[in-house]
Amino acid sequence: MAKYAGSPPEWSWRLRILKAKVLAFQSAYQEALDLVRGDLPPSLLQTDIGVRKNVVEGVAYRVAQDFEKSAAKFAAAEDLATRFQPQLLCEVLNARGALESSQKKFTESQTTYSRALALATALQRSDQQGMALVSLAWVSMNLGHFDEAIARGQSALEFSRKLDMQGYVATALGNLGWSYLELGDFDNSLDYYKQAADLSDRLGLPGYKLYWLAGVSNASRELHDYVSAENLSKRTLELARELKNIQTITQCLNDLTRVCLRTGRPDLARTYNLEALAKDDHFGREEAQLLSAYVEMDQKNIAQAEQLFLAISQNKAVEAPLRWEAQSGLAGLFDSQGRYQEAELQYAAAIKTIERERTSINHDELRLSFLSTGIAVYGDYIDFLVRHDRPDDALRQADLSRARTLAEGLSAQRIAAAPSAPGSDPRQIARRLRSTLLVYWLGEKHSYLWAITPAKTQCLTLPPASEIDPLVRSYRDLTLKSSDLLADASDAGKKLYSTLVEPARKLVPANSRVILLPDASLYGLNFETLIVPDPQPHFWIEDVTVTTASSLSILASASNRPPSKHNSLLVVGDAVPVPEFGPLPQASVEIQKIQPYFPADGRTLLRGPQATPSAYLKSQPGRFSYLHFVTHGTASRARPLESAVILSKESDSDAYKLYARDIVAHPLQAELVTISACNGSGTRAYSGEGLVGLSWAFLRAGAHNVIGALWEVSDVSTPQLMDKLYAELAAGKDPATALRNAKLASLHSQTVFSKPFYWAPFQLYSGS
């Protein structure tokens, strides 16, 4: 403090307080406290300096996790501000709200931040408005108000960017990263966390940078990128040790414990966990205790593990994800001890906890991803049921996790017509639909295939997802690039066939119908292209007719539905090009080919300048039995309900996208919707929900069947394929048979269009 000795007392203290504030935000709390140690001159006690000295001390004590001293300093600051410096009260309240959040008094902190926001708004203190907005978003997430948290987080981000308050921008980005992590949207989480860490680094805020880097590690781990997660956690831990940032140190130790447990290194996990427990960090303590239970369980210290699991699972103040993890862990512990009934009760309790949190989310797009956070619990329960010779119960449990958001959006009357999943007999569904059902579940430990015929259900064990996923990715790449898939990818195609289909081959007669209910990466695979090795290598499409479905419960409603008696068509396409999307030269040809299959008075055409988003929405699409789109399409991975059909610009605006979220809002009764556009199926599969994009949106709106594309489609070959499709439909074929026959015509055409690249992107999805 000698450097300030020659300055007037007022400016000496102002400079010391400013420097201490910077140090506190850099996690150098002891240096900050040392800098402002001592009493103010009497002349400064009632000035803004008196308030700010108490505030910066309170912040430093909060960073040091000495909450009692922090509270005392904030109480003193609030008293001084109320009596002498009311314009500073919003600053004091924002600082006190952070303390209450650190103490997990979230209801109190929400009230405090709301008071701060109101005062800052009245005083036009934009800096304090930004802080309150960012903080309220974080509190909403801690209270489990997911929709509110995302909305507040985006508002805080926009407000901070508008006023160029970069520190708050970084915090808003990081908080959104955490919110999306809690919602199971790990892709968005990773993106926001990286942005927050990069910006914090540029702003010279190392403590915040490390905190957000720990978030990057978390998101990477949940995306099963364990190598990146571990390496980043180790680097972040080293830097956090240098800054003596206890919170980030503990977070990194917990993250490393998790990675080691998942990758089969229990001894190293124990080392990291013991260090985390020794830190006794307020923020990471409960997670460290939960991980300790898993470590003790691995060491066969059953009594200690049970005690730790029970303590977390019964503590209502603990975050819901930790509670359902503890409940699931306790179930596994009971199972290992032969306490099977108790184990099942704990699995049921864990799933109930997950479902309680999920039902609190009102926004479709947020609810879509949520099961990703708890899908491992479903997987552990399914493993338990299969292991105890209860494959039918395991199938029911798997189906309960499927297509939840899709089913919830369908009309109550349509779903009411279907038996509930727990009470329906899958064999009856197979019988009504005259099909073999192949239901897949990909898990970290085990994967399963249930093959369901009208006569029997057989449960087959498959390799874990870690073995299947790379095969799917490589084969899809080969499908897109190869000029002769049967020759170039024979081994890969046969391998996938032998893994995914061969185990159930005896239950799938030649020339029969198969309804696939895929899982995870399998949603992006066209099973028709798998290579059957005998009697000579050929694609599976030559043996069976394939449809894709979302869940048994939705299939049950489809099996009870009579076919449509109407024959009306709505065609939308051949739009006026916009700068981002060029013309489709063959769009007019495709439209001309399909129209004659419908009576003139049953056709409605929205073409060229008339093919606008508003024209579709005003056309009463629910009255048509067939809808056909001949357009460009986009698939948004980050925000799937922003996937869109590209149409002509509106006459009064620049809008030209028909978004998935708008499609969902307009109910349909269509027998078939055909999206003759690129990536109509979407590019991102959600746990339990499958690919979400345009096809999902039309199913959610009520379409009975949807044809969508898994990748880009050819403008040259597609008109011929669609011509054949509608010729088959006109001849009385059902959509699945009609699409297969159209594909086979391409496959056997002896032209370049025989390549799977041209016919295989189109998949038929069955709805309600």
LOVEXBA-656617 format. One line per 8 residues: number of its first residue (from 0); their letters; for each residue x, y, z of C-alpha. Coordinates in steps of 0.001 Angstrom, whole numbers, always signed. Layout:
# residues N
NUM = a = X Y Z; ... $
# end
This chain:
# residues 768
0 = makyagsp = +0 +0 +0; +3053 +2266 +101; +2487 +3263 -3532; -677 +5123 -2461; +926 +6855 +571; +1617 +10165 -1144; -1900 +10571 -2557; -4696 +12522 -868 $
8 = pewswrlr = -6712 +10146 +1374; -9803 +10262 -867; -7952 +9307 -4063; -5709 +6866 -2285; -8781 +4934 -1114; -10524 +5203 -4467; -7513 +3708 -6233; -7105 +972 -3617 $
16 = ilkakvla = -10801 +29 -3817; -10690 -54 -7619; -7586 -2251 -7617; -9095 -4518 -4943; -12231 -4912 -7047; -10150 -6075 -10003; -8195 -8480 -7796; -11375 -9936 -6312 $
24 = fqsayqea = -12799 -10603 -9758; -9500 -12260 -10659; -10004 -14594 -7659; -7051 -12963 -5809; -9226 -12388 -2761; -6439 -12253 -163; -4552 -9585 -2093; -7781 -7622 -2420 $
32 = ldlvrgdl = -8431 -7774 +1320; -4868 -6784 +2142; -5131 -3779 -152; -8178 -2269 +1597; -7279 -3323 +5131; -7585 -570 +7757; -10074 +2117 +8769; -11276 +4965 +6624 $
40 = ppsllqtd = -10723 +8546 +7767; -13894 +9860 +9505; -14430 +12319 +6649; -14912 +9447 +4178; -17147 +7144 +6235; -20437 +8525 +4915; -19257 +9007 +1322; -19536 +6576 -1561 $
48 = igvrknvv = -16057 +5362 -573; -17430 +4015 +2695; -20069 +2010 +837; -17675 +708 -1807; -15000 -352 +678; -17535 -2576 +2440; -18805 -3926 -873; -15370 -4892 -2194 $
56 = egvayrva = -14522 -6558 +1129; -17803 -8434 +1006; -17052 -9624 -2545; -13548 -10764 -1550; -14868 -12705 +1451; -17522 -14294 -785; -14859 -15438 -3247; -12942 -16851 -269 $
64 = qdfeksaa = -16194 -18617 +788; -16178 -16856 +4180; -19876 -16149 +3942; -20366 -14895 +7483; -17838 -12069 +7090; -19162 -11363 +3593; -22704 -10947 +4925; -21503 -8580 +7654 $
72 = kfaaaedl = -19730 -6364 +5117; -22766 -6235 +2826; -25041 -5389 +5776; -22759 -2494 +6669; -22685 -1339 +3033; -26485 -1502 +2762; -26909 +505 +5959; -24534 +3242 +4724 $
80 = atrfqpql = -26111 +3332 +1259; -29645 +3529 +2626; -28768 +6435 +4927; -26232 +8413 +2936; -25745 +7113 -626; -29097 +5777 -1971; -27816 +5917 -5559; -25442 +3068 -4643 $
88 = lcevlnar = -28055 +771 -3126; -28527 -1160 -6396; -24769 -1977 -6389; -24967 -3243 -2828; -28031 -5353 -3583; -26407 -6932 -6644; -23385 -7852 -4527; -25573 -9233 -1738 $
96 = galessqk = -27619 -11234 -4235; -24412 -12947 -5368; -23671 -13908 -1768; -27169 -15340 -1276; -26765 -17340 -4485; -23427 -18672 -3242; -25218 -19751 -63; -27886 -21427 -2255 $
104 = kftesqtt = -30554 -19108 -891; -31976 -18724 -4366; -35442 -17481 -3471; -33908 -14716 -1358; -31357 -13851 -4042; -34088 -13593 -6676; -35881 -11033 -4519; -32641 -9133 -3915 $
112 = ysralala = -31697 -9062 -7593; -35217 -7959 -8553; -34929 -5023 -6127; -31539 -4173 -7595; -32943 -4267 -11143; -35859 -1994 -10247; -33573 +552 -8572; -30997 +425 -11391 $
120 = talqrsdq = -33728 +926 -13991; -35138 +3900 -12112; -31666 +5432 -11771; -30755 +4546 -15395; -27717 +2606 -14136; -27249 +369 -17154; -24192 -1350 -15659; -26208 -2493 -12653 $
128 = qgmalvsl = -29172 -3388 -14852; -26882 -5683 -16830; -25533 -7322 -13682; -29038 -7907 -12294; -30320 -9349 -15585; -27381 -11764 -15898; -27767 -12820 -12268; -31539 -13346 -12453 $
136 = awvsmnlg = -31039 -15741 -15369; -28574 -17763 -13291; -30933 -17830 -10296; -33832 -19017 -12484; -31772 -22013 -13551; -30928 -22868 -9964; -34615 -22714 -9096; -35385 -25159 -11913 $
144 = hfdeaiar = -37272 -22543 -13944; -35731 -23694 -17224; -37805 -21708 -19710; -37388 -18532 -17668; -33641 -19089 -17323; -33059 -19331 -21079; -35329 -16361 -21837; -33649 -14228 -19167 $
152 = gqsalefs = -30217 -15369 -20282; -30836 -14366 -23896; -32289 -11006 -22780; -29266 -10356 -20566; -26937 -11229 -23439; -28723 -8896 -25864; -28808 -6062 -23294; -25113 -6420 -22476 $
160 = rkldmqgy = -24080 -6603 -26133; -26156 -3573 -27016; -24359 -1480 -24390; -20977 -3127 -25069; -20615 -4351 -21482; -18219 -7140 -22389; -17753 -8511 -18878; -21475 -9121 -18566 $
168 = vatalgnl = -21545 -10514 -22113; -19011 -13138 -21044; -20995 -13989 -17913; -24269 -14200 -19840; -22638 -16528 -22381; -21218 -18758 -19644; -24513 -18895 -17774; -26279 -19928 -20975 $
176 = gwsylelg = -23650 -22640 -21375; -24513 -23948 -17937; -28261 -23701 -18593; -27997 -25731 -21785; -25758 -28271 -20019; -28455 -28778 -17372; -31041 -29138 -20151; -29018 -31861 -21851 $
184 = dfdnsldy = -28263 -29713 -24909; -24546 -30414 -24839; -23796 -29025 -28313; -25179 -25581 -27486; -23611 -25760 -24042; -20164 -26387 -25495; -20524 -23469 -27901; -21612 -20960 -25234 $
192 = ykqaadls = -18973 -22091 -22753; -16214 -21699 -25362; -17409 -18202 -26249; -17480 -17239 -22562; -13977 -18601 -21910; -12498 -16879 -24977; -14063 -13521 -24126; -13044 -13748 -20443 $
200 = drlglpgy = -9491 -14445 -21584; -9471 -11373 -23836; -10861 -9249 -21000; -8149 -10364 -18568; -10493 -12228 -16213; -8563 -15444 -15508; -10838 -16676 -12721; -13899 -16493 -14951 $
208 = klywlagv = -11998 -17969 -17875; -11089 -21034 -15808; -14661 -21407 -14566; -15987 -21449 -18117; -13205 -23790 -19262; -14392 -26222 -16605; -17779 -25969 -18311; -16200 -26759 -21688 $
216 = snasrelh = -14747 -29883 -20092; -18152 -30850 -18684; -19881 -30504 -22040; -17102 -32449 -23789; -17448 -35263 -21271; -21202 -35474 -21772; -20564 -35698 -25518; -18335 -38716 -24670 $
224 = dyvsaenl = -15171 -36911 -25748; -13328 -38167 -22688; -9818 -37467 -23972; -10535 -33771 -24597; -12428 -33458 -21313; -9591 -34982 -19297; -6817 -32994 -20962; -8682 -29713 -20555 $
232 = skrtlela = -9543 -30442 -16916; -5881 -31132 -16142; -4733 -27865 -17753; -7472 -25888 -16048; -6637 -27486 -12702; -3005 -26361 -12973; -4042 -22766 -13678; -6664 -22810 -10921 $
240 = relkniqt = -4019 -23944 -8431; -1863 -20967 -9420; -4780 -18612 -8740; -5771 -20530 -5585; -9334 -20623 -6925; -10880 -23257 -4663; -14178 -23460 -6544; -12576 -24190 -9916 $
248 = itqclndl = -10000 -26527 -8350; -12794 -28628 -6851; -14794 -28546 -10073; -11802 -29826 -12051; -11127 -32560 -9489; -14768 -33661 -9666; -14644 -33625 -13460; -11499 -35737 -13495 $
256 = trvclrtg = -13065 -38171 -11018; -16047 -38601 -13332; -13882 -39171 -16404; -11779 -41767 -14585; -14873 -43589 -13317; -16360 -43690 -16812; -13126 -44852 -18407; -12429 -47639 -15927 $
264 = rpdlarty = -9644 -46133 -13771; -11070 -46360 -10232; -7749 -45932 -8402; -7014 -42616 -10116; -10645 -41581 -9572; -10162 -42191 -5847; -7044 -39984 -5780; -8852 -37062 -7402 $
272 = nlealakd = -11925 -37571 -5222; -9995 -37581 -1944; -8379 -34273 -2870; -11770 -32770 -3794; -13260 -33851 -462; -10304 -32347 +1385; -10990 -28939 -201; -14439 -28855 +1465 $
280 = dhfgreea = -15537 -26416 -1211; -19049 -25095 -640; -19956 -25327 -4311; -18520 -28731 -5207; -18939 -30539 -1904; -22143 -32437 -2693; -20912 -33626 -6090; -17646 -34772 -4482 $
288 = qllsayve = -19666 -36712 -1876; -21759 -38353 -4607; -18641 -39350 -6525; -17149 -40638 -3281; -20116 -43030 -3040; -19227 -44486 -6446; -15573 -44768 -5441; -16490 -46549 -2195 $
296 = mdqkniaq = -18846 -48838 -4105; -16008 -49779 -6457; -13810 -50499 -3427; -16560 -52786 -2014; -17065 -50466 +956; -20810 -51067 +764; -21911 -49477 +4036; -20058 -46219 +3343 $
304 = aeqlflai = -21335 -46064 -232; -24942 -46655 +859; -24706 -43950 +3517; -23341 -41420 +1035; -25922 -42266 -1654; -28763 -41977 +873; -27517 -38625 +2174; -27566 -37105 -1325 $
312 = sqnkavea = -30790 -38733 -2516; -32765 -37670 +569; -31501 -34086 +630; -34181 -31984 -1079; -31809 -29007 -1205; -29458 -30897 -3538; -29796 -30225 -7259; -32138 -32667 -8990 $
320 = plrweaqs = -29458 -34211 -11283; -27328 -35151 -8277; -30361 -36643 -6547; -31347 -38861 -9466; -27713 -39895 -9885; -27651 -40883 -6206; -30940 -42775 -6527; -29659 -44648 -9575 $
328 = glaglfds = -26336 -45346 -7839; -28169 -46683 -4817; -30203 -48928 -7108; -27010 -50358 -8590; -25606 -50880 -5107; -28739 -52733 -3954; -28694 -54834 -7122; -25099 -55888 -6434 $
336 = qgryqeae = -26180 -57006 -2955; -29120 -59080 -4184; -31632 -56540 -2839; -33597 -56516 -6070; -36905 -55064 -4892; -35129 -52177 -3193; -33076 -51650 -6344; -36170 -51377 -8507 $
344 = lqyaaaik = -37754 -48898 -6112; -34683 -46688 -6394; -34674 -46865 -10203; -38342 -45870 -10169; -37551 -42989 -7799; -34713 -41775 -10049; -36924 -41779 -13140; -39669 -40005 -11195 $
352 = tiererts = -37158 -37287 -10252; -36138 -36905 -13904; -39743 -36742 -15085; -40677 -34184 -12426; -37963 -31884 -13705; -38881 -32485 -17338; -42543 -31628 -16846; -41569 -28221 -15493 $
360 = inhdelrl = -40283 -27265 -18960; -42944 -25679 -21155; -40907 -24880 -24264; -40718 -27693 -26849; -37185 -26913 -27952; -35867 -27016 -24383; -37833 -30145 -23484; -36446 -31983 -26517 $
368 = sflstgia = -32952 -32243 -25096; -33716 -32777 -21427; -33718 -36581 -21413; -30063 -36492 -22486; -29224 -35524 -18908; -30899 -38623 -17481; -30926 -41164 -20296; -28139 -43123 -18562 $
376 = vygdyidf = -30556 -43847 -15717; -33019 -45382 -18177; -30145 -47390 -19622; -29083 -48703 -16214; -32673 -49682 -15410; -33043 -51448 -18759; -29790 -53334 -18113; -31174 -54329 -14698 $
384 = lvrhdrpd = -34444 -55628 -16166; -32734 -57588 -18947; -30216 -59024 -16502; -33098 -60255 -14343; -34822 -61951 -17275; -37531 -59307 -17735; -37018 -58279 -21372; -40660 -57260 -21905 $
392 = dalrqadl = -40479 -54867 -18953; -37199 -53537 -20326; -38887 -52902 -23685; -41734 -51026 -22013; -39240 -48914 -20091; -37307 -48132 -23262; -40490 -47084 -25024; -41501 -44792 -22174 $
400 = srartlae = -38407 -42702 -22909; -39201 -42402 -26634; -40802 -39594 -28622; -42103 -37872 -25512; -42238 -34375 -26968; -43626 -35678 -30257; -46445 -37546 -28523; -47274 -34654 -26208 $
408 = glsaqria = -47886 -32410 -29179; -50347 -34691 -30934; -54050 -34173 -30362; -55558 -35672 -27232; -58144 -37533 -29322; -55523 -39226 -31482; -53357 -40367 -28587; -56416 -41326 -26559 $
416 = aapsapgs = -57290 -43831 -29267; -54048 -45691 -28642; -53366 -48019 -25734; -50861 -46607 -23273; -47352 -47921 -23700; -47265 -49936 -20455; -50536 -51685 -21286; -50153 -52346 -24993 $
424 = dprqiarr = -48899 -55651 -26382; -46270 -54988 -29077; -47207 -58266 -30756; -50702 -56914 -31374; -49181 -53853 -33043; -47055 -56127 -35230; -50145 -58167 -36073; -52276 -55141 -37027 $
432 = lrstllvy = -49512 -53625 -39134; -48478 -57004 -40616; -44877 -56195 -39814; -41862 -57211 -37813; -40870 -54480 -35394; -37174 -53972 -34683; -36681 -51807 -31588; -33129 -50667 -30796 $
440 = wlgekhsy = -31513 -49317 -27648; -27872 -48194 -27744; -26217 -48009 -24335; -22771 -47317 -22909; -22541 -50787 -21375; -24940 -52857 -23490; -27165 -52342 -26498; -30341 -54285 -27221 $
448 = lwaitpak = -32590 -55253 -30100; -36150 -56362 -29505; -37491 -58254 -32533; -41293 -58326 -32380; -43506 -60464 -34605; -47222 -61224 -34293; -46232 -64434 -32501; -43287 -63553 -30253 $
456 = tqcltlpp = -40897 -60968 -28845; -37208 -61776 -28688; -34605 -59626 -26882; -31097 -59749 -28333; -27937 -58207 -26893; -25812 -56054 -29219; -22406 -54382 -28815; -22269 -51099 -26865 $
464 = aseidplv = -22778 -47754 -28571; -19024 -47096 -28548; -18597 -49940 -31059; -21675 -49263 -33189; -21396 -45472 -33559; -18067 -45431 -35470; -19385 -48063 -37894; -22479 -45967 -38578 $
472 = rsyrdltl = -20461 -42790 -39170; -17975 -44423 -41526; -20653 -46234 -43531; -22708 -43073 -43932; -19610 -41293 -45255; -18999 -44114 -47723; -22631 -43977 -48850; -22255 -40298 -49725 $
480 = kssdllad = -18911 -40663 -51506; -18766 -44091 -53100; -19493 -44684 -56760; -20020 -48408 -56120; -21129 -48989 -52545; -21539 -52745 -52924; -17887 -53021 -53893; -16264 -50153 -51992 $
488 = asdagkkl = -18064 -50659 -48691; -18840 -54338 -48798; -17078 -55156 -45530; -18517 -52147 -43659; -22033 -52749 -44970; -21868 -56454 -44110; -20484 -55658 -40655; -23378 -53348 -39868 $
496 = ystlvepa = -25875 -55858 -41235; -24394 -58658 -39143; -24429 -56421 -36061; -27856 -54827 -36378; -30047 -57165 -38460; -28520 -60640 -38657; -29358 -61484 -35005; -33067 -61144 -35862 $
504 = rklvpans = -32905 -62494 -39418; -34981 -65605 -38687; -37840 -63373 -37556; -37802 -61284 -40741; -39113 -63331 -43688; -38134 -62411 -47223; -40380 -59772 -48855; -41878 -58863 -45488 $
512 = rvillpda = -42480 -55484 -43877; -40153 -54123 -41215; -40793 -51151 -38955; -37619 -49802 -37412; -37537 -47955 -34104; -33893 -46809 -34095; -31925 -45137 -31328; -29150 -42537 -31113 $
520 = slyglnfe = -26791 -42716 -34135; -29011 -45278 -35879; -31493 -42526 -36749; -28969 -41217 -39282; -28478 -44626 -40938; -30513 -45861 -43897; -30905 -49553 -43042; -32028 -50293 -46606 $
528 = tlivpdpq = -28430 -49790 -47763; -26995 -52428 -45420; -25387 -55243 -47360; -26807 -58749 -47045; -23930 -61184 -47748; -25858 -64088 -49250; -26717 -65697 -51557; -24751 -62858 -53146 $
536 = phfwiedv = -24078 -59365 -51752; -27118 -57104 -52151; -28790 -54202 -50387; -31354 -55069 -47706; -34024 -53015 -49539; -34261 -55897 -52027; -35464 -58201 -49230; -37852 -56057 -47162 $
544 = tvttassl = -40058 -52957 -47058; -38797 -50583 -44378; -40531 -47841 -42392; -39123 -45815 -39487; -41207 -45059 -36402; -40686 -43171 -33159; -42342 -45243 -30443; -44608 -48229 -29877 $
552 = silasasn = -47308 -46072 -28322; -47499 -43850 -31423; -47425 -46935 -33654; -50368 -48319 -31675; -52437 -45288 -32622; -51379 -45696 -36258; -52464 -49323 -36265; -55956 -48276 -35140 $
560 = rppskhns = -56342 -45549 -37763; -58351 -46195 -40950; -56684 -45070 -44187; -57651 -41726 -45649; -60540 -41757 -48148; -59690 -38335 -49584; -57446 -37698 -52559; -56514 -34031 -52310 $
568 = llvvgdav = -53053 -32599 -52900; -51297 -29417 -51855; -48071 -28743 -53775; -45728 -26012 -52560; -42549 -25172 -54432; -40649 -23942 -57469; -40084 -20824 -55381; -38557 -17589 -56602 $
576 = pvpefgpl = -34836 -17895 -55774; -33388 -15842 -52931; -29696 -14864 -52709; -28745 -17643 -50323; -30540 -20354 -52313; -30324 -20666 -56063; -32946 -21954 -58495; -33992 -25606 -58688 $
584 = pqasveiq = -34144 -26206 -62463; -36090 -29469 -62153; -38637 -28254 -59602; -41194 -27414 -62292; -40633 -30827 -63874; -41306 -32581 -60563; -44500 -30587 -60020; -45727 -31396 -63527 $
592 = kiqpyfpa = -45063 -35107 -63003; -46990 -35539 -59750; -50079 -33393 -60455; -51787 -35778 -62925; -52138 -38438 -60217; -54804 -36299 -58521; -58138 -34982 -59863; -58060 -31389 -61073 $
600 = dgrtllrg = -60556 -30259 -58450; -58466 -31895 -55709; -55222 -30076 -56493; -54013 -26820 -54951; -50764 -25356 -56210; -48642 -22728 -54474; -45903 -22047 -56996; -43419 -19306 -57835 $
608 = pqatpsay = -44311 -15972 -56174; -47370 -17612 -54577; -45206 -20165 -52722; -44685 -18074 -49573; -44719 -19103 -45897; -47892 -17138 -45214; -49623 -18677 -48241; -48972 -22164 -46849 $
616 = lksqpgrf = -50216 -21205 -43395; -53357 -19614 -44859; -54096 -22575 -47158; -55662 -24610 -44356; -53133 -27423 -44776; -55123 -29638 -42440; -57735 -30245 -45171; -55342 -32009 -47573 $
624 = sylhfvth = -54607 -35729 -47654; -51259 -35255 -49440; -48732 -32421 -49132; -45678 -32173 -51374; -42840 -29645 -51049; -40417 -29098 -53941; -37950 -26641 -52427; -34667 -26091 -50731 $
632 = gtasrarp = -34576 -27060 -47083; -32328 -26237 -44154; -31638 -28246 -41022; -30528 -26380 -37912; -28435 -28510 -35570; -28283 -25939 -32783; -31977 -24945 -32937; -33847 -27761 -34739 $
640 = lesavils = -37195 -25958 -34705; -35503 -23298 -36825; -35084 -25872 -39597; -36989 -24457 -42540; -38540 -24948 -45948; -37169 -22244 -48258; -39964 -20498 -50161; -40513 -17216 -52023 $
648 = kesdsday = -40244 -13880 -50250; -43388 -12376 -48834; -44681 -9397 -50805; -44436 -7094 -47780; -41214 -8341 -46168; -38002 -10266 -46703; -39332 -13381 -44923; -39066 -16546 -46980 $
656 = klyardiv = -38603 -19387 -44473; -41372 -21709 -43318; -39938 -22733 -39956; -40471 -26063 -38233; -41892 -24220 -35215; -44604 -22708 -37492; -45346 -26084 -39104; -45924 -27601 -35664 $
664 = ahplqael = -48502 -24946 -34832; -50833 -25829 -37761; -52552 -29237 -37313; -52587 -31751 -40162; -54545 -34885 -41087; -52428 -35751 -44116; -51909 -39364 -45110; -48497 -38387 -46499 $
672 = vtisacng = -46258 -35329 -46455; -43319 -35481 -48859; -40412 -33096 -48320; -38495 -33179 -51575; -35689 -31097 -50098; -32236 -31548 -48609; -31862 -32725 -45016; -35609 -32852 -44408 $
680 = sgtraysg = -35125 -35417 -41653; -32839 -33141 -39636; -29212 -33541 -38642; -29371 -33976 -34879; -30747 -36929 -32931; -32024 -36283 -29404; -32038 -38935 -26689; -35417 -40638 -26835 $
688 = eglvglsw = -36743 -38293 -29518; -34706 -39136 -32612; -33908 -36777 -35473; -35657 -33460 -35033; -36194 -31280 -38063; -38824 -30799 -40759; -40009 -34432 -40793; -40443 -34388 -37024 $
696 = aflragah = -42340 -31101 -37264; -44854 -32476 -39780; -45341 -35598 -37643; -45803 -33362 -34591; -48439 -31411 -36518; -50351 -34674 -37082; -49246 -36100 -40441; -49669 -39880 -40559 $
704 = nvigalwe = -46582 -40456 -42728; -43710 -38202 -43767; -40996 -38712 -46365; -37845 -36769 -45511; -34220 -36848 -46605; -31198 -37785 -44494; -28826 -35785 -46684; -28746 -33588 -49791 $
712 = vsdvstpq = -30966 -34733 -52627; -30360 -34575 -56360; -32405 -32064 -58318; -31885 -34207 -61424; -32912 -37671 -60216; -35611 -36795 -57702; -38414 -35934 -60200; -38226 -39460 -61657 $
720 = lmdklyae = -38273 -41041 -58203; -41283 -38942 -57161; -43100 -39735 -60407; -42737 -43447 -59653; -43763 -42902 -56006; -47066 -41268 -56949; -47732 -43774 -59720; -47489 -46518 -57101 $
728 = laagkdpa = -49746 -44599 -54705; -52284 -44102 -57498; -52178 -47842 -58113; -53315 -48420 -54532; -49988 -49075 -52853; -49423 -47864 -49308; -46704 -45185 -48805; -44040 -47639 -47589 $
736 = talrnakl = -44481 -49999 -50535; -44762 -47134 -53003; -41526 -45547 -51816; -39689 -48878 -51858; -40821 -49627 -55402; -39709 -46176 -56518; -36291 -46732 -54948; -35951 -50190 -56492 $
744 = aslhsqtv = -36709 -48708 -59893; -33765 -46342 -59412; -31537 -49096 -58035; -32219 -51346 -61036; -32104 -48528 -63615; -28578 -49305 -64890; -27848 -45562 -64697; -25842 -43388 -62346 $
752 = fskpfywa = -29046 -43009 -60333; -28727 -46602 -59168; -26213 -45366 -56557; -27684 -45231 -53016; -26621 -41594 -52847; -29583 -40759 -55106; -32385 -42945 -53701; -31328 -43725 -50135 $
760 = pfqlysgs = -31668 -40263 -48533; -35461 -40536 -48592; -36935 -42287 -45555; -40529 -42899 -44596; -41450 -41935 -41036; -44668 -43286 -39583; -46713 -41055 -37314; -49947 -41381 -35402 $
# end
